[in-house]
Amino acid sequence: MGNIAERNWLYIKEAAAVAGVSRKTLTQYMKLRKGKPPSYRLVPGGRWRFPLDEFTAWAHGQKDKQNV
């Protein structure tokens, strides 16, 4: 699987942990039209991938909005 820093992307379980939410909640966020997390699938119906830097910035932005 490799170190997260070496591969520059996250699996959904790792991304959910970074965002501080469950995998189910993160999946619901991805269905939103606005404010959804940066993500992509390698093939249609495949597993979700989250770019490490972009997702981390998105997750911190979401936490800041919740603290306001």
Backbone as JSON, one array per atom type, in Angstrom:
{
  "sequence": "MGNIAERNWLYIKEAAAVAGVSRKTLTQYMKLRKGKPPSYRLVPGGRWRFPLDEFTAWAHGQKDKQNV",
  "N": [[0.82, -1.19, 0.0], [1.91, 1.28, 0.79], [3.41, 4.33, 1.98], [1.52, 7.18, 2.91], [2.48, 9.77, 2.29], [4.26, 9.17, 0.26], [2.65, 8.32, -1.86], [0.82, 10.33, -2.45], [-1.99, 10.44, -2.42], [-5.19, 9.58, -0.96], [-7.02, 6.83, 0.41], [-10.56, 6.17, 0.82], [-11.15, 5.56, 3.52], [-8.93, 6.6, 4.88], [-9.16, 9.28, 4.12], [-11.6, 9.97, 5.32], [-10.84, 9.81, 7.99], [-8.99, 11.93, 8.12], [-10.72, 14.08, 7.65], [-12.31, 13.81, 9.83], [-14.74, 12.48, 9.95], [-17.22, 9.88, 9.32], [-16.9, 7.17, 6.92], [-19.28, 6.89, 5.53], [-20.48, 9.41, 5.86], [-18.62, 10.99, 4.48], [-19.0, 9.99, 1.92], [-21.6, 10.91, 1.47], [-21.05, 13.66, 1.42], [-19.74, 13.78, -1.02], [-21.79, 13.65, -2.81], [-22.89, 16.12, -2.92], [-23.59, 19.2, -4.61], [-22.22, 21.62, -4.38], [-19.24, 22.5, -2.68], [-18.17, 19.98, -2.4], [-15.78, 17.37, -1.63], [-12.43, 17.26, -3.04], [-12.0, 14.74, -5.33], [-11.67, 11.63, -7.15], [-12.31, 8.92, -9.45], [-10.57, 6.1, -10.59], [-11.5, 4.39, -12.55], [-14.79, 4.08, -14.0], [-17.13, 3.37, -11.5], [-15.17, 2.45, -9.87], [-12.87, 2.48, -7.06], [-12.79, 5.28, -4.82], [-10.47, 7.98, -4.88], [-8.48, 10.38, -3.24], [-6.83, 13.38, -3.68], [-3.97, 14.1, -1.85], [-2.89, 16.7, -0.87], [-4.83, 18.59, -1.78], [-7.2, 17.53, -0.68], [-6.63, 17.59, 2.06], [-6.45, 20.36, 2.49], [-9.12, 21.03, 1.85], [-10.48, 19.59, 3.88], [-9.56, 20.87, 6.21], [-10.63, 23.39, 5.77], [-13.37, 22.8, 5.94], [-13.58, 22.08, 8.64], [-12.95, 24.53, 9.79], [-15.21, 26.03, 9.03], [-17.18, 24.76, 10.54], [-16.49, 25.52, 13.09], [-17.18, 28.15, 13.29]],
  "CA": [[0.0, 0.0, 0.0], [2.82, 2.41, 0.76], [3.23, 5.48, 2.85], [0.62, 8.2, 2.33], [3.28, 10.86, 1.71], [4.9, 8.69, -0.97], [1.72, 8.1, -2.96], [0.14, 11.61, -2.72], [-3.45, 10.34, -2.45], [-5.77, 8.87, 0.17], [-8.19, 5.97, 0.26], [-11.71, 6.79, 1.48], [-11.04, 5.39, 4.97], [-7.94, 7.58, 5.34], [-9.73, 10.61, 3.91], [-12.61, 10.17, 6.35], [-10.12, 10.07, 9.24], [-8.44, 13.29, 8.02], [-11.84, 15.01, 7.76], [-12.96, 13.62, 11.13], [-16.1, 11.99, 9.73], [-17.27, 8.47, 8.92], [-16.86, 6.95, 5.46], [-20.63, 7.13, 5.01], [-20.66, 10.86, 5.79], [-17.79, 11.48, 3.38], [-19.71, 9.6, 0.68], [-22.71, 11.86, 1.32], [-20.46, 14.94, 1.0], [-19.39, 13.69, -2.44], [-23.01, 13.78, -3.6], [-23.28, 17.52, -2.93], [-23.23, 19.94, -5.83], [-21.23, 22.62, -4.0], [-18.46, 22.2, -1.48], [-17.8, 18.57, -2.26], [-14.33, 17.2, -1.52], [-11.71, 16.89, -4.27], [-11.9, 13.29, -5.43], [-11.85, 11.07, -8.48], [-12.27, 7.47, -9.58], [-9.67, 5.71, -11.67], [-12.38, 3.83, -13.57], [-16.19, 4.18, -13.56], [-17.52, 2.36, -10.52], [-13.99, 2.05, -9.1], [-12.69, 3.05, -5.72], [-12.51, 6.7, -4.77], [-9.15, 8.45, -4.5], [-8.5, 11.78, -2.82], [-5.5, 13.97, -3.74], [-3.57, 14.38, -0.47], [-2.8, 18.12, -0.54], [-6.12, 19.26, -2.02], [-8.19, 17.04, 0.27], [-6.27, 18.1, 3.38], [-6.88, 21.76, 2.52], [-10.58, 21.02, 1.9], [-10.9, 19.11, 5.19], [-9.31, 21.92, 7.2], [-11.62, 24.43, 5.5], [-14.66, 22.35, 6.47], [-13.51, 22.17, 10.1], [-13.02, 25.95, 10.14], [-16.59, 26.45, 8.88], [-17.96, 24.21, 11.65], [-16.12, 26.22, 14.32], [-17.66, 29.55, 13.24]],
  "C": [[0.87, 1.25, 0.0], [2.43, 3.52, 1.71], [2.37, 6.54, 2.15], [1.42, 9.3, 1.64], [3.95, 10.45, 0.41], [3.93, 8.6, -2.14], [0.87, 9.32, -3.3], [-1.37, 11.51, -2.89], [-3.9, 9.49, -1.28], [-6.87, 7.93, -0.3], [-9.33, 6.61, 1.04], [-11.64, 6.68, 3.01], [-10.05, 6.4, 5.56], [-8.48, 8.99, 5.22], [-10.78, 10.93, 4.97], [-11.94, 10.49, 7.69], [-9.54, 11.49, 9.25], [-9.55, 14.32, 8.24], [-12.56, 14.9, 9.11], [-14.41, 13.2, 11.02], [-16.05, 10.5, 9.39], [-17.17, 8.37, 7.39], [-18.21, 7.24, 4.84], [-20.88, 8.64, 4.85], [-19.85, 11.45, 4.65], [-18.43, 11.16, 2.03], [-20.89, 10.54, 0.43], [-22.21, 13.23, 0.88], [-20.17, 14.92, -0.5], [-20.6, 13.81, -3.35], [-23.5, 15.22, -3.69], [-22.87, 18.18, -4.24], [-22.15, 20.96, -5.53], [-20.5, 22.16, -2.75], [-18.06, 20.75, -1.32], [-16.28, 18.42, -2.25], [-13.69, 16.87, -2.86], [-11.5, 15.39, -4.3], [-12.06, 12.85, -6.88], [-11.86, 9.55, -8.4], [-11.36, 7.14, -10.75], [-10.43, 5.13, -12.84], [-13.82, 4.0, -13.1], [-16.55, 3.03, -12.62], [-16.36, 1.87, -9.66], [-13.94, 2.72, -7.75], [-12.33, 4.53, -5.81], [-11.08, 6.94, -4.33], [-9.26, 9.94, -4.2], [-7.08, 12.33, -2.87], [-5.11, 14.51, -2.35], [-3.6, 15.86, -0.13], [-4.14, 18.83, -0.68], [-7.16, 18.82, -0.99], [-7.9, 17.57, 1.68], [-6.69, 19.55, 3.53], [-8.4, 21.85, 2.61], [-11.06, 20.63, 3.29], [-10.69, 20.17, 6.26], [-10.28, 23.08, 7.01], [-12.98, 24.07, 6.05], [-14.69, 22.43, 7.99], [-13.58, 23.61, 10.56], [-14.45, 26.47, 10.04], [-17.46, 25.96, 10.03], [-17.68, 24.94, 12.95], [-16.61, 27.65, 14.38], [-19.01, 29.64, 13.87]]
}
